[in-house]
Amino acid sequence: MSQSNDERPQSTTNDTGSSNNAPKMMKRGYSMLLLNEACRIRGTSIETNVLIKKNLPARGIVSSNPLRVERLIQKCTDNQLIQNLQLHSNPGWSIKIWTCTFEGFAIFIAVTPMGSTGGGLCYWELFAAQAQAILRLGANDQTEDPNQIVICDQADNLVNLPHAAGDLEVTRQTVFHASNVLVDLLKKHFSENHVVLPVHHVEDYHAYNLSECLPDEGNHINGFIERLKRNSPNGCCWDMESAALFYRAQQYGLHAATVLIPMTPEGAEIEHYRLLFQTLKDFSASAAAVASTTAASRRSRGTRKFNTNDVIGTDDTLFVNDPELGNNLFVDESERL
C-alpha cells in the first residue's frame, strides 16, 4: 500500500498526553508536531522538489563528506555487503545519491551539502522523496576514546533554520531529539562499545574554532561555547548538520539519528558499516509496529500526485532495475553527464 507525506503517521500529543503546541523543548519521538502548527510540512512530493525528482528508498545514510561516502561505498562493494549499486548524480549541484540493496532491502546513500542551510534544503527534499529514516554518518574524532561509537540522540543551538521556517519560539536552548526508534536500534547493534551524547550545532565553523581571529567577539563566542559545555556534563559533540536533520525529521514526523564511527582497522570498519545497514534494515518492522499506534493520518490536509510502494512496512526493491526511471534523480536534464 502506498503512502504519501500527508498520510504518514502523526501525533498530536507529547509523551505525557498533553498538547504539543507550545513547549520550547521538542519532545523525543518519531512523530512530533512543530511548536507552531502552521509550520508543519504538508503536501510535499517530488513534484514540489527543486532537485530530487525521483522517489527514494525509505531508508538511507547521509554524510556531507564525499570521501567518507565514497570510502563506505568502496569498502561495502569490495566486501559484497551491498548489491545493485547505482549512482544518480547531477554535476550542477553538490548532491550525489547512490541506491543499492542490503540483504534485499533498498537503501540510499547520499552526499549532502555542508551546514544547516544546504543540509536543511537537501533533508527537506529527501523526506519529500519518500525517505522515512535517515542516518547521518560521521567520524568519531571528538571523544577521549577514539574507538567508541558515538550515537547522537539530541541536538540544540539551531536557530536560523527554524526561524526561517516561521518557528519563532525556537531558541538556542531548544532541543531537537533524534528518533527513539533509530537510537534504540543503534544501541542494540553497537552494544559493545558505544556512548550516547548530545550534539551542539555549529553555524560558523571558523568563528567557533578560531575565535582568537575575532578579537572583539572572541570572549562572547568562548563564553557561549562554555555555557553549552556546562549543559552537557557527561560530554558532547559538535557538528554542522545533525540539528538541521533532526529538525527536518520532526517537521515531517519521521526518523533521523547521527552515528559517529571510529577510524579503525579495516575489519572493524566493515563490521561498523554492516551494523549501520542492519539498523536500517531492522528499522522498517520496528517503525511499522510503532506507527500502528499513532494518531490518524493527515490525508485530508493535502493530496500527493505521486506515490511509491517503498514506504514503512513495504520492503520491495525500489527502482534499481527499473528502466523507466533511468539514472538521473534531478530536474535539469540539460546538465546530465
C-alpha positions, 0 to 999 in steps of 0.5 A: 500500500502506498503512502504519501507525506500527508498520510504518514503517521502523526501525533498530536500529543507529547509523551505525557498526553498533553498538547504539543503546541507550545513547549520550547523543548521538542519532545523525543519521538518519531512523530512530533508536531512543530511548536507552531502548527502552521509550520508543519510540512504538508503536501510535499512530493517530488513534484514540489522538489527543486532537485530530487525528482525521483522517489527514494528508498525509505531508508538511507545514510547521509554524510556531507563528506564525499570521501567518507561516502565514497570510502563506505561505498568502496569498502561495502562493494569490495566486501559484497555487503551491498548489491545493485549499486547505482549512482544518480548524480547531477554535476550542477549541484553538490548532491550525489545519491547512490541506491543499492540493496542490503540483504534485499532491502533498498537503501540510499546513500547520499552526499549532502551539502555542508551546514544547516542551510544546504543540509536543511534544503537537501533533508527537506527534499529527501523526506519529500522523496519518500525517505522515512529514516535517515542516518547521518554518518560521521567520524568519531574524532571528538571523544577521549576514546577514539574507538567508541561509537558515538550515537547522537540522540539530541541536538540544540543551538539551531536557530536560523533554520527554524526561524526561517521556517516561521518557528519563532519560539525556537531558541538556542536552548531548544532541543531537537531529539533524534528518533527513539526508534533509530537510537534504540536500534543503534544501541542494540547493534553497537552494544559493545562499545558505544556512548550516547551524547548530545550534539551542539550545532555549529553555524560558523565553523571558523568563528567557533574554532578560531575565535582568537581571529575575532578579537572583539567577539572572541570572549562572547563566542568562548563564553557561549561555547562554555555555557553549552559545555556546562549543559552537557556534563557527561560530554558532547559533540559538535557538528554542522548538520545533525540539528538541521536533520533532526529538525527536518525529521520532526517537521515531517514526523519521521526518523533521523539519528547521527552515528559517529564511527571510529577510524579503525582497522579495516575489519572493524570498519566493515563490521561498523558499516554492516551494523549501520545497514542492519539498523536500517534494515531492522528499522522498517518492522520496528517503525511499522509496529510503532506507527500502528499506534499513532494518531490518524493520518493527515490525508485530508490536509493535502493530496500527493500526485505521486506515490511509491510502494517503498514506504514503512512496512513495504520492503520491495526493491525500489527502482534499481532495475527499473528502466523507466526511471533511468539514472538521473534523480534531478530536474535539469536534464540539460546538465546530465553527464 
